[in-house]
């Protein structure tokens, strides 16, 4: 039950991030809802398809869509006539990243996968919806922006979750610590501009 609750909370958080991204582009209410849906369940849908997990989570459980509708309604009403703080999208997205990276890894484990596959599925669940959201909003996806840690934060947290279980740390504690790793890396990178090394090739280099 607890992992399912984490999954539902992550859906709501990413739906809010979709609303914020759509609001920056001044989309109408239908556009806001579409961006919220792809943000919230895009990564989970891709995960379920790759794991051959049917029915897909949001089709099997209508609670996912009800949470998205509620998140859109509350966010729309709250922000109407208000200007959200500059870093609100990054904050909300970071919380969703922390939750979904662990929920995705847990789902892979429930499907009999472990190790590297669970880490990859956790990372994909956490990041794919944001990539679709940013692409539809005509923005460079956060996943591809080298200035801050994003996918690497999700991968580190999912990896921590998997490794801790291997050394017999209780699953719930492993999940909390994994989320903490994701949040620390993501928010730390925003505050301190942590980033991975960048590959630079001279513009004059022509290759073969």
C-alpha positions in Angstrom: 0.0 0.0 0.0 2.7 2.5 0.9 4.6 2.3 -2.5 1.2 2.8 -4.2 0.6 5.9 -2.1 4.0 7.2 -3.1 3.2 6.6 -6.7 -0.1 8.5 -6.4 1.6 11.4 -4.6 4.2 11.6 -7.4 1.5 11.7 -10.0 -0.1 14.7 -8.2 3.2 16.5 -7.9 4.1 16.0 -11.5 0.6 17.1 -12.6 1.3 20.4 -10.7 4.6 20.8 -12.5 2.8 20.3 -15.8 0.3 23.0 -14.9 3.1 25.4 -14.1 4.9 24.6 -17.3 1.7 25.1 -19.3 0.9 28.3 -17.5 4.3 29.8 -18.5 3.2 29.2 -22.1 -0.3 30.7 -21.4 -2.1 27.6 -22.6 -5.9 27.2 -22.2 -7.5 24.9 -19.6 -7.5 21.9 -22.0 -3.9 22.5 -22.9 -3.0 22.7 -19.2 -4.8 19.4 -18.6 -3.0 17.6 -21.5 0.4 18.8 -20.3 -0.5 17.8 -16.7 -1.4 14.3 -17.9 1.7 13.6 -19.9 3.9 15.0 -17.1 2.2 12.9 -14.5 1.9 9.5 -16.2 4.2 9.7 -19.2 7.2 8.1 -17.5 5.0 5.5 -15.7 3.3 4.6 -19.0 6.7 4.1 -20.8 7.9 2.0 -17.8 4.9 -0.3 -17.9 5.1 -0.8 -21.6 8.8 -1.8 -21.4 8.1 -4.1 -18.5 5.1 -5.6 -20.4 3.0 -4.6 -17.4 -0.7 -4.7 -18.3 -3.0 -3.0 -17.8 -1.0 0.2 -17.5 -1.2 1.7 -14.0 -3.4 4.7 -14.8 -5.8 2.6 -16.9 -6.1 -0.1 -14.1 -6.6 2.5 -11.4 -8.9 5.5 -12.1 -7.4 7.2 -8.9 -4.5 8.4 -11.1 -6.7 10.5 -13.3 -8.8 11.8 -10.5 -5.7 13.0 -8.8 -4.5 14.7 -12.0 -7.9 16.4 -12.4 -7.8 17.5 -8.7 -4.2 18.8 -9.1 -5.1 20.8 -12.2 -8.2 22.3 -10.6 -6.4 23.3 -7.4 -3.3 24.7 -9.2 -5.5 26.6 -11.7 -7.6 28.2 -8.9 -4.5 29.0 -6.8 -2.5 30.6 -9.5 -5.3 32.5 -11.2 -4.4 36.1 -10.8 -1.2 35.2 -8.9 2.4 35.1 -10.2 4.1 31.9 -8.9 7.6 32.1 -7.4 10.4 31.9 -9.9 11.8 28.6 -8.6 8.4 26.9 -8.0 8.6 24.7 -11.1 12.1 23.5 -10.1 11.0 22.8 -6.6 7.9 20.8 -7.5 9.7 18.9 -10.2 12.5 18.0 -7.8 9.9 16.6 -5.3 8.3 14.5 -8.1 11.7 13.3 -9.2 12.5 12.0 -5.7 9.2 10.2 -5.4 9.0 8.7 -8.9 12.6 7.5 -9.1 11.9 5.2 -6.1 8.4 4.2 -7.2 9.6 3.3 -10.6 12.4 1.1 -9.2 10.0 -0.6 -6.8 7.6 -1.3 -9.7 10.4 -3.0 -11.6 11.2 -5.1 -8.6 7.6 -6.2 -8.3 7.8 -7.4 -12.0 10.8 -9.6 -11.0 13.5 -7.2 -12.2 16.4 -6.2 -10.1 19.8 -4.4 -10.1 20.5 -2.2 -13.0 17.1 -2.7 -14.7 15.3 -1.4 -11.6 17.6 1.6 -11.5 17.0 2.4 -15.2 13.3 2.0 -14.8 13.3 4.3 -11.8 15.2 6.9 -13.7 13.0 6.6 -16.7 9.8 6.8 -14.6 11.1 10.0 -13.0 12.3 11.8 -16.1 10.4 10.7 -19.2 7.2 12.6 -18.3 9.2 15.8 -17.8 10.9 15.3 -21.2 7.5 15.0 -22.9 6.2 18.0 -21.0 9.1 20.2 -22.0 9.0 19.1 -25.6 5.3 19.9 -26.0 5.9 23.3 -24.3 8.7 23.9 -26.9 11.4 24.0 -24.2 14.8 22.3 -24.0 14.0 19.3 -21.6 15.5 19.6 -18.2 17.1 16.2 -18.8 19.3 17.7 -21.5 20.3 20.9 -19.6 23.8 20.3 -18.4 23.8 23.1 -15.8 22.0 21.1 -13.1 21.8 17.4 -12.0 18.5 15.8 -13.1 18.6 12.3 -14.5 21.9 11.7 -12.6 20.1 12.6 -9.4 17.3 10.2 -10.1 19.7 7.4 -11.1 21.8 8.0 -7.9 18.7 7.8 -5.7 17.3 4.7 -7.4 20.8 3.1 -7.2 21.0 3.9 -3.5 17.6 2.3 -3.0 18.6 -0.9 -4.7 22.0 -1.2 -3.1 20.6 -0.6 0.4 18.2 -3.5 0.0 21.1 -5.7 -1.1 22.7 -5.2 2.2 19.5 -6.0 4.1 18.3 -2.5 4.9 14.5 -2.6 5.3 12.7 -1.6 2.1 10.9 1.4 3.5 14.2 2.9 5.0 15.9 2.2 1.7 13.1 4.1 -0.1 13.3 7.1 2.2 17.1 7.3 1.9 16.9 6.9 -1.8 14.4 9.8 -2.0 16.8 11.8 0.2 19.7 11.2 -2.2 17.6 12.4 -5.1 16.4 15.5 -3.3 19.8 16.4 -2.0 21.5 16.1 -5.4 18.7 17.9 -7.3 18.2 20.8 -4.9 21.9 21.0 -4.1 22.6 21.4 -7.8 20.0 24.2 -8.2 21.4 26.1 -5.2 25.1 25.4 -5.9 25.1 24.7 -9.6 26.5 21.2 -9.3 26.8 19.6 -12.7 28.5 16.7 -14.5 31.6 17.3 -16.7 30.7 18.5 -20.2 32.1 17.0 -23.4 33.4 19.9 -25.5 34.5 19.5 -29.1 36.2 22.3 -31.0 33.8 23.8 -33.6 36.6 23.6 -36.2 36.9 19.8 -35.8 35.4 18.2 -38.9 35.7 14.5 -38.0 36.0 11.9 -40.7 
